[in-house]
Amino acid sequence: MNPRVLTAKYTGNHQLLLTFKNGEVKQFDFSAYLNYPVYEPLNNENFCKKVKAIDGIVQWDGDVDFDPDTLYLESKPLQSLVQA
């Protein structure tokens, strides 16, 4: 099981800054998910800003969420983003 999310912050342009319970800080780009109907609300910037980390899960208004394993596996460590 991968670490769960401790904090989540929307940074704009469909990007989340995530801090995981193991101390890792990573960035998750969810733009590839926007064509799926369940994620359609995330096309609205104001809606995106309502992101919360609750019990290790990133969610918006209890209706839209991402699996914690997806977040961990598909996000990029900040250090590697700086080097890229």
PyMOL Python script that loads the backbone (N, CA, C, O; Angstrom):
from pymol import cmd

cmd.read_pdbstr("""\
ATOM      1  N   MET A   1       0.844  -1.179   0.000  1.00  0.00           N
ATOM      2  CA  MET A   1       0.000   0.000   0.000  1.00  0.00           C
ATOM      3  C   MET A   1       0.888   1.241   0.000  1.00  0.00           C
ATOM      4  O   MET A   1       1.854   1.327   0.759  1.00  0.00           O
ATOM      5  N   ASN A   2       0.553   2.187  -0.849  1.00  0.00           N
ATOM      6  CA  ASN A   2       1.312   3.430  -0.945  1.00  0.00           C
ATOM      7  C   ASN A   2       0.889   4.395   0.156  1.00  0.00           C
ATOM      8  O   ASN A   2      -0.195   4.254   0.723  1.00  0.00           O
ATOM      9  N   PRO A   3       1.743   5.382   0.464  1.00  0.00           N
ATOM     10  CA  PRO A   3       1.390   6.345   1.501  1.00  0.00           C
ATOM     11  C   PRO A   3       0.173   7.177   1.094  1.00  0.00           C
ATOM     12  O   PRO A   3      -0.072   7.411  -0.089  1.00  0.00           O
ATOM     13  N   ARG A   4      -0.562   7.603   2.076  1.00  0.00           N
ATOM     14  CA  ARG A   4      -1.759   8.409   1.854  1.00  0.00           C
ATOM     15  C   ARG A   4      -1.407   9.886   1.903  1.00  0.00           C
ATOM     16  O   ARG A   4      -0.345  10.272   2.393  1.00  0.00           O
ATOM     17  N   VAL A   5      -2.309  10.701   1.392  1.00  0.00           N
ATOM     18  CA  VAL A   5      -2.090  12.144   1.298  1.00  0.00           C
ATOM     19  C   VAL A   5      -2.381  12.808   2.645  1.00  0.00           C
ATOM     20  O   VAL A   5      -3.410  12.558   3.273  1.00  0.00           O
ATOM     21  N   LEU A   6      -1.464  13.645   3.059  1.00  0.00           N
ATOM     22  CA  LEU A   6      -1.624  14.411   4.290  1.00  0.00           C
ATOM     23  C   LEU A   6      -2.226  15.783   3.985  1.00  0.00           C
ATOM     24  O   LEU A   6      -3.159  16.223   4.657  1.00  0.00           O
ATOM     25  N   THR A   7      -1.679  16.458   2.958  1.00  0.00           N
ATOM     26  CA  THR A   7      -2.209  17.760   2.547  1.00  0.00           C
ATOM     27  C   THR A   7      -2.264  17.834   1.024  1.00  0.00           C
ATOM     28  O   THR A   7      -1.482  17.198   0.317  1.00  0.00           O
ATOM     29  N   ALA A   8      -3.210  18.627   0.549  1.00  0.00           N
ATOM     30  CA  ALA A   8      -3.361  18.850  -0.891  1.00  0.00           C
ATOM     31  C   ALA A   8      -3.656  20.323  -1.127  1.00  0.00           C
ATOM     32  O   ALA A   8      -4.472  20.929  -0.432  1.00  0.00           O
ATOM     33  N   LYS A   9      -2.977  20.888  -2.120  1.00  0.00           N
ATOM     34  CA  LYS A   9      -3.194  22.291  -2.471  1.00  0.00           C
ATOM     35  C   LYS A   9      -3.273  22.404  -3.984  1.00  0.00           C
ATOM     36  O   LYS A   9      -2.422  21.878  -4.701  1.00  0.00           O
ATOM     37  N   TYR A  10      -4.294  23.091  -4.461  1.00  0.00           N
ATOM     38  CA  TYR A  10      -4.418  23.341  -5.893  1.00  0.00           C
ATOM     39  C   TYR A  10      -3.506  24.506  -6.248  1.00  0.00           C
ATOM     40  O   TYR A  10      -3.588  25.569  -5.632  1.00  0.00           O
ATOM     41  N   THR A  11      -2.633  24.314  -7.241  1.00  0.00           N
ATOM     42  CA  THR A  11      -1.663  25.351  -7.600  1.00  0.00           C
ATOM     43  C   THR A  11      -1.950  25.988  -8.959  1.00  0.00           C
ATOM     44  O   THR A  11      -1.164  26.802  -9.443  1.00  0.00           O
ATOM     45  N   GLY A  12      -3.077  25.617  -9.573  1.00  0.00           N
ATOM     46  CA  GLY A  12      -3.432  26.171 -10.870  1.00  0.00           C
ATOM     47  C   GLY A  12      -3.071  25.232 -12.001  1.00  0.00           C
ATOM     48  O   GLY A  12      -2.278  24.307 -11.829  1.00  0.00           O
ATOM     49  N   ASN A  13      -3.660  25.478 -13.156  1.00  0.00           N
ATOM     50  CA  ASN A  13      -3.367  24.711 -14.363  1.00  0.00           C
ATOM     51  C   ASN A  13      -3.516  23.195 -14.168  1.00  0.00           C
ATOM     52  O   ASN A  13      -2.737  22.407 -14.703  1.00  0.00           O
ATOM     53  N   HIS A  14      -4.530  22.809 -13.392  1.00  0.00           N
ATOM     54  CA  HIS A  14      -4.857  21.403 -13.130  1.00  0.00           C
ATOM     55  C   HIS A  14      -3.715  20.636 -12.459  1.00  0.00           C
ATOM     56  O   HIS A  14      -3.443  19.479 -12.779  1.00  0.00           O
ATOM     57  N   GLN A  15      -3.064  21.316 -11.527  1.00  0.00           N
ATOM     58  CA  GLN A  15      -1.946  20.728 -10.781  1.00  0.00           C
ATOM     59  C   GLN A  15      -2.247  20.750  -9.282  1.00  0.00           C
ATOM     60  O   GLN A  15      -2.801  21.716  -8.757  1.00  0.00           O
ATOM     61  N   LEU A  16      -1.872  19.671  -8.613  1.00  0.00           N
ATOM     62  CA  LEU A  16      -1.990  19.602  -7.164  1.00  0.00           C
ATOM     63  C   LEU A  16      -0.607  19.441  -6.550  1.00  0.00           C
ATOM     64  O   LEU A  16       0.230  18.698  -7.061  1.00  0.00           O
ATOM     65  N   LEU A  17      -0.380  20.138  -5.461  1.00  0.00           N
ATOM     66  CA  LEU A  17       0.816  19.958  -4.654  1.00  0.00           C
ATOM     67  C   LEU A  17       0.403  19.059  -3.496  1.00  0.00           C
ATOM     68  O   LEU A  17      -0.454  19.431  -2.694  1.00  0.00           O
ATOM     69  N   LEU A  18       1.007  17.884  -3.405  1.00  0.00           N
ATOM     70  CA  LEU A  18       0.607  16.877  -2.427  1.00  0.00           C
ATOM     71  C   LEU A  18       1.741  16.581  -1.459  1.00  0.00           C
ATOM     72  O   LEU A  18       2.891  16.412  -1.864  1.00  0.00           O
ATOM     73  N   THR A  19       1.407  16.519  -0.183  1.00  0.00           N
ATOM     74  CA  THR A  19       2.336  16.043   0.827  1.00  0.00           C
ATOM     75  C   THR A  19       1.786  14.716   1.325  1.00  0.00           C
ATOM     76  O   THR A  19       0.640  14.628   1.766  1.00  0.00           O
ATOM     77  N   PHE A  20       2.616  13.688   1.249  1.00  0.00           N
ATOM     78  CA  PHE A  20       2.201  12.353   1.664  1.00  0.00           C
ATOM     79  C   PHE A  20       2.631  12.088   3.102  1.00  0.00           C
ATOM     80  O   PHE A  20       3.528  12.751   3.623  1.00  0.00           O
ATOM     81  N   LYS A  21       1.998  11.139   3.721  1.00  0.00           N
ATOM     82  CA  LYS A  21       2.264  10.834   5.131  1.00  0.00           C
ATOM     83  C   LYS A  21       3.688  10.370   5.387  1.00  0.00           C
ATOM     84  O   LYS A  21       4.148  10.406   6.528  1.00  0.00           O
ATOM     85  N   ASN A  22       4.394   9.937   4.355  1.00  0.00           N
ATOM     86  CA  ASN A  22       5.794   9.534   4.520  1.00  0.00           C
ATOM     87  C   ASN A  22       6.753  10.720   4.361  1.00  0.00           C
ATOM     88  O   ASN A  22       7.971  10.544   4.401  1.00  0.00           O
ATOM     89  N   GLY A  23       6.202  11.932   4.179  1.00  0.00           N
ATOM     90  CA  GLY A  23       7.013  13.140   4.063  1.00  0.00           C
ATOM     91  C   GLY A  23       7.333  13.558   2.642  1.00  0.00           C
ATOM     92  O   GLY A  23       7.861  14.651   2.434  1.00  0.00           O
ATOM     93  N   GLU A  24       7.031  12.723   1.659  1.00  0.00           N
ATOM     94  CA  GLU A  24       7.299  13.087   0.269  1.00  0.00           C
ATOM     95  C   GLU A  24       6.349  14.196  -0.186  1.00  0.00           C
ATOM     96  O   GLU A  24       5.171  14.216   0.170  1.00  0.00           O
ATOM     97  N   VAL A  25       6.890  15.107  -0.974  1.00  0.00           N
ATOM     98  CA  VAL A  25       6.096  16.176  -1.582  1.00  0.00           C
ATOM     99  C   VAL A  25       6.159  15.978  -3.089  1.00  0.00           C
ATOM    100  O   VAL A  25       7.237  15.904  -3.678  1.00  0.00           O
ATOM    101  N   LYS A  26       4.970  15.892  -3.706  1.00  0.00           N
ATOM    102  CA  LYS A  26       4.916  15.583  -5.136  1.00  0.00           C
ATOM    103  C   LYS A  26       3.869  16.466  -5.809  1.00  0.00           C
ATOM    104  O   LYS A  26       3.009  17.057  -5.156  1.00  0.00           O
ATOM    105  N   GLN A  27       3.969  16.534  -7.124  1.00  0.00           N
ATOM    106  CA  GLN A  27       3.006  17.289  -7.921  1.00  0.00           C
ATOM    107  C   GLN A  27       2.231  16.324  -8.806  1.00  0.00           C
ATOM    108  O   GLN A  27       2.805  15.450  -9.456  1.00  0.00           O
ATOM    109  N   PHE A  28       0.914  16.502  -8.816  1.00  0.00           N
ATOM    110  CA  PHE A  28       0.032  15.643  -9.604  1.00  0.00           C
ATOM    111  C   PHE A  28      -0.698  16.492 -10.634  1.00  0.00           C
ATOM    112  O   PHE A  28      -1.365  17.467 -10.287  1.00  0.00           O
ATOM    113  N   ASP A  29      -0.569  16.119 -11.892  1.00  0.00           N
ATOM    114  CA  ASP A  29      -1.244  16.793 -12.996  1.00  0.00           C
ATOM    115  C   ASP A  29      -2.473  15.962 -13.358  1.00  0.00           C
ATOM    116  O   ASP A  29      -2.345  14.836 -13.838  1.00  0.00           O
ATOM    117  N   PHE A  30      -3.660  16.514 -13.129  1.00  0.00           N
ATOM    118  CA  PHE A  30      -4.874  15.745 -13.409  1.00  0.00           C
ATOM    119  C   PHE A  30      -5.543  16.142 -14.721  1.00  0.00           C
ATOM    120  O   PHE A  30      -6.695  15.779 -14.956  1.00  0.00           O
ATOM    121  N   SER A  31      -4.847  16.873 -15.570  1.00  0.00           N
ATOM    122  CA  SER A  31      -5.442  17.319 -16.831  1.00  0.00           C
ATOM    123  C   SER A  31      -5.846  16.151 -17.734  1.00  0.00           C
ATOM    124  O   SER A  31      -6.800  16.275 -18.502  1.00  0.00           O
ATOM    125  N   ALA A  32      -5.148  15.035 -17.657  1.00  0.00           N
ATOM    126  CA  ALA A  32      -5.477  13.877 -18.499  1.00  0.00           C
ATOM    127  C   ALA A  32      -6.810  13.242 -18.113  1.00  0.00           C
ATOM    128  O   ALA A  32      -7.362  12.457 -18.884  1.00  0.00           O
ATOM    129  N   TYR A  33      -7.328  13.567 -16.948  1.00  0.00           N
ATOM    130  CA  TYR A  33      -8.576  12.974 -16.466  1.00  0.00           C
ATOM    131  C   TYR A  33      -9.806  13.821 -16.795  1.00  0.00           C
ATOM    132  O   TYR A  33     -10.931  13.369 -16.587  1.00  0.00           O
ATOM    133  N   LEU A  34      -9.618  15.019 -17.295  1.00  0.00           N
ATOM    134  CA  LEU A  34     -10.717  15.966 -17.444  1.00  0.00           C
ATOM    135  C   LEU A  34     -11.780  15.551 -18.455  1.00  0.00           C
ATOM    136  O   LEU A  34     -12.889  16.085 -18.417  1.00  0.00           O
ATOM    137  N   ASN A  35     -11.485  14.633 -19.344  1.00  0.00           N
ATOM    138  CA  ASN A  35     -12.474  14.183 -20.329  1.00  0.00           C
ATOM    139  C   ASN A  35     -13.421  13.120 -19.783  1.00  0.00           C
ATOM    140  O   ASN A  35     -14.417  12.787 -20.426  1.00  0.00           O
ATOM    141  N   TYR A  36     -13.118  12.587 -18.604  1.00  0.00           N
ATOM    142  CA  TYR A  36     -14.007  11.610 -17.982  1.00  0.00           C
ATOM    143  C   TYR A  36     -15.147  12.347 -17.283  1.00  0.00           C
ATOM    144  O   TYR A  36     -14.897  13.318 -16.570  1.00  0.00           O
ATOM    145  N   PRO A  37     -16.386  11.911 -17.470  1.00  0.00           N
ATOM    146  CA  PRO A  37     -17.532  12.629 -16.893  1.00  0.00           C
ATOM    147  C   PRO A  37     -17.437  12.878 -15.390  1.00  0.00           C
ATOM    148  O   PRO A  37     -17.838  13.943 -14.922  1.00  0.00           O
ATOM    149  N   VAL A  38     -16.923  11.934 -14.634  1.00  0.00           N
ATOM    150  CA  VAL A  38     -16.849  12.115 -13.191  1.00  0.00           C
ATOM    151  C   VAL A  38     -15.927  13.280 -12.808  1.00  0.00           C
ATOM    152  O   VAL A  38     -16.110  13.900 -11.760  1.00  0.00           O
ATOM    153  N   TYR A  39     -14.945  13.572 -13.655  1.00  0.00           N
ATOM    154  CA  TYR A  39     -13.993  14.650 -13.363  1.00  0.00           C
ATOM    155  C   TYR A  39     -14.330  15.965 -14.065  1.00  0.00           C
ATOM    156  O   TYR A  39     -13.563  16.923 -13.968  1.00  0.00           O
ATOM    157  N   GLU A  40     -15.443  16.027 -14.758  1.00  0.00           N
ATOM    158  CA  GLU A  40     -15.834  17.239 -15.482  1.00  0.00           C
ATOM    159  C   GLU A  40     -15.882  18.491 -14.595  1.00  0.00           C
ATOM    160  O   GLU A  40     -15.508  19.565 -15.066  1.00  0.00           O
ATOM    161  N   PRO A  41     -16.326  18.402 -13.332  1.00  0.00           N
ATOM    162  CA  PRO A  41     -16.316  19.609 -12.487  1.00  0.00           C
ATOM    163  C   PRO A  41     -14.938  20.238 -12.317  1.00  0.00           C
ATOM    164  O   PRO A  41     -14.829  21.422 -12.000  1.00  0.00           O
ATOM    165  N   LEU A  42     -13.881  19.444 -12.527  1.00  0.00           N
ATOM    166  CA  LEU A  42     -12.529  19.966 -12.357  1.00  0.00           C
ATOM    167  C   LEU A  42     -12.087  20.874 -13.498  1.00  0.00           C
ATOM    168  O   LEU A  42     -10.972  21.396 -13.477  1.00  0.00           O
ATOM    169  N   ASN A  43     -12.943  21.066 -14.485  1.00  0.00           N
ATOM    170  CA  ASN A  43     -12.673  22.068 -15.521  1.00  0.00           C
ATOM    171  C   ASN A  43     -12.909  23.480 -14.998  1.00  0.00           C
ATOM    172  O   ASN A  43     -12.504  24.454 -15.631  1.00  0.00           O
ATOM    173  N   ASN A  44     -13.557  23.591 -13.856  1.00  0.00           N
ATOM    174  CA  ASN A  44     -13.857  24.877 -13.233  1.00  0.00           C
ATOM    175  C   ASN A  44     -12.772  25.187 -12.191  1.00  0.00           C
ATOM    176  O   ASN A  44     -12.618  24.459 -11.210  1.00  0.00           O
ATOM    177  N   GLU A  45     -12.030  26.264 -12.415  1.00  0.00           N
ATOM    178  CA  GLU A  45     -10.928  26.642 -11.519  1.00  0.00           C
ATOM    179  C   GLU A  45     -11.406  26.859 -10.086  1.00  0.00           C
ATOM    180  O   GLU A  45     -10.728  26.449  -9.144  1.00  0.00           O
ATOM    181  N   ASN A  46     -12.559  27.494  -9.909  1.00  0.00           N
ATOM    182  CA  ASN A  46     -13.060  27.745  -8.556  1.00  0.00           C
ATOM    183  C   ASN A  46     -13.376  26.443  -7.836  1.00  0.00           C
ATOM    184  O   ASN A  46     -13.148  26.324  -6.632  1.00  0.00           O
ATOM    185  N   PHE A  47     -13.893  25.478  -8.562  1.00  0.00           N
ATOM    186  CA  PHE A  47     -14.162  24.170  -7.970  1.00  0.00           C
ATOM    187  C   PHE A  47     -12.844  23.504  -7.563  1.00  0.00           C
ATOM    188  O   PHE A  47     -12.756  22.911  -6.488  1.00  0.00           O
ATOM    189  N   CYS A  48     -11.837  23.598  -8.407  1.00  0.00           N
ATOM    190  CA  CYS A  48     -10.534  22.983  -8.129  1.00  0.00           C
ATOM    191  C   CYS A  48      -9.929  23.499  -6.826  1.00  0.00           C
ATOM    192  O   CYS A  48      -9.265  22.755  -6.104  1.00  0.00           O
ATOM    193  N   LYS A  49     -10.159  24.760  -6.538  1.00  0.00           N
ATOM    194  CA  LYS A  49      -9.589  25.383  -5.335  1.00  0.00           C
ATOM    195  C   LYS A  49     -10.177  24.817  -4.052  1.00  0.00           C
ATOM    196  O   LYS A  49      -9.624  25.049  -2.977  1.00  0.00           O
ATOM    197  N   LYS A  50     -11.272  24.086  -4.130  1.00  0.00           N
ATOM    198  CA  LYS A  50     -11.933  23.520  -2.947  1.00  0.00           C
ATOM    199  C   LYS A  50     -11.353  22.168  -2.525  1.00  0.00           C
ATOM    200  O   LYS A  50     -11.946  21.480  -1.695  1.00  0.00           O
ATOM    201  N   VAL A  51     -10.227  21.787  -3.073  1.00  0.00           N
ATOM    202  CA  VAL A  51      -9.627  20.482  -2.788  1.00  0.00           C
ATOM    203  C   VAL A  51      -9.310  20.327  -1.300  1.00  0.00           C
ATOM    204  O   VAL A  51      -8.900  21.276  -0.632  1.00  0.00           O
ATOM    205  N   LYS A  52      -9.509  19.108  -0.804  1.00  0.00           N
ATOM    206  CA  LYS A  52      -9.199  18.778   0.584  1.00  0.00           C
ATOM    207  C   LYS A  52      -8.615  17.377   0.634  1.00  0.00           C
ATOM    208  O   LYS A  52      -8.932  16.523  -0.194  1.00  0.00           O
ATOM    209  N   ALA A  53      -7.765  17.161   1.609  1.00  0.00           N
ATOM    210  CA  ALA A  53      -7.264  15.815   1.898  1.00  0.00           C
ATOM    211  C   ALA A  53      -7.980  15.342   3.161  1.00  0.00           C
ATOM    212  O   ALA A  53      -7.801  15.908   4.240  1.00  0.00           O
ATOM    213  N   ILE A  54      -8.786  14.304   3.011  1.00  0.00           N
ATOM    214  CA  ILE A  54      -9.555  13.773   4.129  1.00  0.00           C
ATOM    215  C   ILE A  54      -9.279  12.276   4.230  1.00  0.00           C
ATOM    216  O   ILE A  54      -9.526  11.520   3.291  1.00  0.00           O
ATOM    217  N   ASP A  55      -8.766  11.868   5.378  1.00  0.00           N
ATOM    218  CA  ASP A  55      -8.437  10.456   5.606  1.00  0.00           C
ATOM    219  C   ASP A  55      -7.546   9.883   4.508  1.00  0.00           C
ATOM    220  O   ASP A  55      -7.714   8.732   4.103  1.00  0.00           O
ATOM    221  N   GLY A  56      -6.598  10.688   4.027  1.00  0.00           N
ATOM    222  CA  GLY A  56      -5.635  10.225   3.036  1.00  0.00           C
ATOM    223  C   GLY A  56      -6.093  10.278   1.595  1.00  0.00           C
ATOM    224  O   GLY A  56      -5.349   9.915   0.683  1.00  0.00           O
ATOM    225  N   ILE A  57      -7.332  10.736   1.389  1.00  0.00           N
ATOM    226  CA  ILE A  57      -7.915  10.801   0.047  1.00  0.00           C
ATOM    227  C   ILE A  57      -8.090  12.262  -0.356  1.00  0.00           C
ATOM    228  O   ILE A  57      -8.523  13.086   0.450  1.00  0.00           O
ATOM    229  N   VAL A  58      -7.752  12.579  -1.604  1.00  0.00           N
ATOM    230  CA  VAL A  58      -7.956  13.928  -2.133  1.00  0.00           C
ATOM    231  C   VAL A  58      -9.349  13.987  -2.726  1.00  0.00           C
ATOM    232  O   VAL A  58      -9.721  13.159  -3.558  1.00  0.00           O
ATOM    233  N   GLN A  59     -10.130  14.994  -2.281  1.00  0.00           N
ATOM    234  CA  GLN A  59     -11.495  15.084  -2.776  1.00  0.00           C
ATOM    235  C   GLN A  59     -11.981  16.527  -2.846  1.00  0.00           C
ATOM    236  O   GLN A  59     -11.428  17.441  -2.235  1.00  0.00           O
ATOM    237  N   TRP A  60     -13.035  16.675  -3.619  1.00  0.00           N
ATOM    238  CA  TRP A  60     -13.704  17.965  -3.790  1.00  0.00           C
ATOM    239  C   TRP A  60     -15.173  17.762  -3.452  1.00  0.00           C
ATOM    240  O   TRP A  60     -15.847  16.940  -4.073  1.00  0.00           O
ATOM    241  N   ASP A  61     -15.663  18.494  -2.488  1.00  0.00           N
ATOM    242  CA  ASP A  61     -17.081  18.477  -2.097  1.00  0.00           C
ATOM    243  C   ASP A  61     -17.646  17.073  -1.909  1.00  0.00           C
ATOM    244  O   ASP A  61     -18.856  16.886  -2.035  1.00  0.00           O
ATOM    245  N   GLY A  62     -16.824  16.097  -1.616  1.00  0.00           N
ATOM    246  CA  GLY A  62     -17.293  14.739  -1.378  1.00  0.00           C
ATOM    247  C   GLY A  62     -17.806  14.011  -2.606  1.00  0.00           C
ATOM    248  O   GLY A  62     -18.193  12.846  -2.515  1.00  0.00           O
ATOM    249  N   ASP A  63     -17.817  14.681  -3.761  1.00  0.00           N
ATOM    250  CA  ASP A  63     -18.351  14.078  -4.982  1.00  0.00           C
ATOM    251  C   ASP A  63     -17.267  13.603  -5.940  1.00  0.00           C
ATOM    252  O   ASP A  63     -17.458  12.621  -6.657  1.00  0.00           O
ATOM    253  N   VAL A  64     -16.141  14.286  -5.956  1.00  0.00           N
ATOM    254  CA  VAL A  64     -15.058  13.983  -6.891  1.00  0.00           C
ATOM    255  C   VAL A  64     -13.822  13.643  -6.059  1.00  0.00           C
ATOM    256  O   VAL A  64     -13.475  14.367  -5.126  1.00  0.00           O
ATOM    257  N   ASP A  65     -13.167  12.544  -6.401  1.00  0.00           N
ATOM    258  CA  ASP A  65     -11.949  12.194  -5.666  1.00  0.00           C
ATOM    259  C   ASP A  65     -10.996  11.399  -6.558  1.00  0.00           C
ATOM    260  O   ASP A  65     -11.350  10.950  -7.648  1.00  0.00           O
ATOM    261  N   PHE A  66      -9.790  11.248  -6.056  1.00  0.00           N
ATOM    262  CA  PHE A  66      -8.784  10.429  -6.723  1.00  0.00           C
ATOM    263  C   PHE A  66      -8.314   9.348  -5.757  1.00  0.00           C
ATOM    264  O   PHE A  66      -8.163   9.591  -4.560  1.00  0.00           O
ATOM    265  N   ASP A  67      -8.091   8.172  -6.282  1.00  0.00           N
ATOM    266  CA  ASP A  67      -7.572   7.070  -5.503  1.00  0.00           C
ATOM    267  C   ASP A  67      -6.180   7.442  -4.989  1.00  0.00           C
ATOM    268  O   ASP A  67      -5.356   7.927  -5.765  1.00  0.00           O
ATOM    269  N   PRO A  68      -5.900   7.228  -3.710  1.00  0.00           N
ATOM    270  CA  PRO A  68      -4.586   7.587  -3.171  1.00  0.00           C
ATOM    271  C   PRO A  68      -3.425   6.892  -3.883  1.00  0.00           C
ATOM    272  O   PRO A  68      -2.351   7.476  -4.027  1.00  0.00           O
ATOM    273  N   ASP A  69      -3.631   5.654  -4.329  1.00  0.00           N
ATOM    274  CA  ASP A  69      -2.557   4.959  -5.045  1.00  0.00           C
ATOM    275  C   ASP A  69      -2.273   5.624  -6.383  1.00  0.00           C
ATOM    276  O   ASP A  69      -1.114   5.744  -6.779  1.00  0.00           O
ATOM    277  N   THR A  70      -3.321   6.060  -7.086  1.00  0.00           N
ATOM    278  CA  THR A  70      -3.143   6.788  -8.343  1.00  0.00           C
ATOM    279  C   THR A  70      -2.354   8.061  -8.108  1.00  0.00           C
ATOM    280  O   THR A  70      -1.436   8.378  -8.865  1.00  0.00           O
ATOM    281  N   LEU A  71      -2.708   8.787  -7.063  1.00  0.00           N
ATOM    282  CA  LEU A  71      -2.011  10.032  -6.756  1.00  0.00           C
ATOM    283  C   LEU A  71      -0.527   9.790  -6.505  1.00  0.00           C
ATOM    284  O   LEU A  71       0.323  10.523  -7.008  1.00  0.00           O
ATOM    285  N   TYR A  72      -0.226   8.771  -5.734  1.00  0.00           N
ATOM    286  CA  TYR A  72       1.172   8.515  -5.401  1.00  0.00           C
ATOM    287  C   TYR A  72       1.960   8.033  -6.612  1.00  0.00           C
ATOM    288  O   TYR A  72       3.069   8.502  -6.866  1.00  0.00           O
ATOM    289  N   LEU A  73       1.391   7.105  -7.348  1.00  0.00           N
ATOM    290  CA  LEU A  73       2.114   6.496  -8.469  1.00  0.00           C
ATOM    291  C   LEU A  73       2.252   7.425  -9.673  1.00  0.00           C
ATOM    292  O   LEU A  73       3.245   7.347 -10.396  1.00  0.00           O
ATOM    293  N   GLU A  74       1.279   8.297  -9.899  1.00  0.00           N
ATOM    294  CA  GLU A  74       1.307   9.156 -11.082  1.00  0.00           C
ATOM    295  C   GLU A  74       1.837  10.563 -10.815  1.00  0.00           C
ATOM    296  O   GLU A  74       2.007  11.341 -11.753  1.00  0.00           O
ATOM    297  N   SER A  75       2.097  10.895  -9.577  1.00  0.00           N
ATOM    298  CA  SER A  75       2.633  12.226  -9.282  1.00  0.00           C
ATOM    299  C   SER A  75       4.148  12.214  -9.403  1.00  0.00           C
ATOM    300  O   SER A  75       4.787  11.162  -9.355  1.00  0.00           O
ATOM    301  N   LYS A  76       4.703  13.397  -9.559  1.00  0.00           N
ATOM    302  CA  LYS A  76       6.143  13.535  -9.752  1.00  0.00           C
ATOM    303  C   LYS A  76       6.764  14.214  -8.531  1.00  0.00           C
ATOM    304  O   LYS A  76       6.260  15.234  -8.062  1.00  0.00           O
ATOM    305  N   PRO A  77       7.845  13.655  -8.023  1.00  0.00           N
ATOM    306  CA  PRO A  77       8.543  14.305  -6.906  1.00  0.00           C
ATOM    307  C   PRO A  77       8.997  15.700  -7.320  1.00  0.00           C
ATOM    308  O   PRO A  77       9.420  15.912  -8.457  1.00  0.00           O
ATOM    309  N   LEU A  78       8.909  16.624  -6.412  1.00  0.00           N
ATOM    310  CA  LEU A  78       9.301  18.001  -6.751  1.00  0.00           C
ATOM    311  C   LEU A  78      10.752  18.102  -7.158  1.00  0.00           C
ATOM    312  O   LEU A  78      11.082  18.889  -8.045  1.00  0.00           O
ATOM    313  N   GLN A  79      11.617  17.343  -6.551  1.00  0.00           N
ATOM    314  CA  GLN A  79      13.038  17.406  -6.885  1.00  0.00           C
ATOM    315  C   GLN A  79      13.262  17.054  -8.354  1.00  0.00           C
ATOM    316  O   GLN A  79      14.063  17.701  -9.028  1.00  0.00           O
ATOM    317  N   SER A  80      12.568  16.042  -8.853  1.00  0.00           N
ATOM    318  CA  SER A  80      12.775  15.667 -10.253  1.00  0.00           C
ATOM    319  C   SER A  80      12.163  16.701 -11.194  1.00  0.00           C
ATOM    320  O   SER A  80      12.613  16.833 -12.332  1.00  0.00           O
ATOM    321  N   LEU A  81      11.149  17.435 -10.744  1.00  0.00           N
ATOM    322  CA  LEU A  81      10.572  18.489 -11.560  1.00  0.00           C
ATOM    323  C   LEU A  81      11.560  19.629 -11.739  1.00  0.00           C
ATOM    324  O   LEU A  81      11.622  20.237 -12.807  1.00  0.00           O
ATOM    325  N   VAL A  82      12.336  19.921 -10.695  1.00  0.00           N
ATOM    326  CA  VAL A  82      13.303  21.000 -10.758  1.00  0.00           C
ATOM    327  C   VAL A  82      14.436  20.628 -11.710  1.00  0.00           C
ATOM    328  O   VAL A  82      14.946  21.487 -12.430  1.00  0.00           O
ATOM    329  N   GLN A  83      14.835  19.350 -11.722  1.00  0.00           N
ATOM    330  CA  GLN A  83      15.941  18.909 -12.554  1.00  0.00           C
ATOM    331  C   GLN A  83      15.546  18.765 -14.034  1.00  0.00           C
ATOM    332  O   GLN A  83      16.405  18.797 -14.915  1.00  0.00           O
ATOM    333  N   ALA A  84      14.255  18.608 -14.293  1.00  0.00           N
ATOM    334  CA  ALA A  84      13.799  18.377 -15.670  1.00  0.00           C
ATOM    335  C   ALA A  84      13.928  19.589 -16.541  1.00  0.00           C
ATOM    336  O   ALA A  84      13.583  19.541 -17.721  1.00  0.00           O
TER     337      ALA A  84
END
""", "prot")
cmd.dss("prot")
cmd.show_as("cartoon", "prot")
cmd.util.cbc("prot")
cmd.orient("prot")
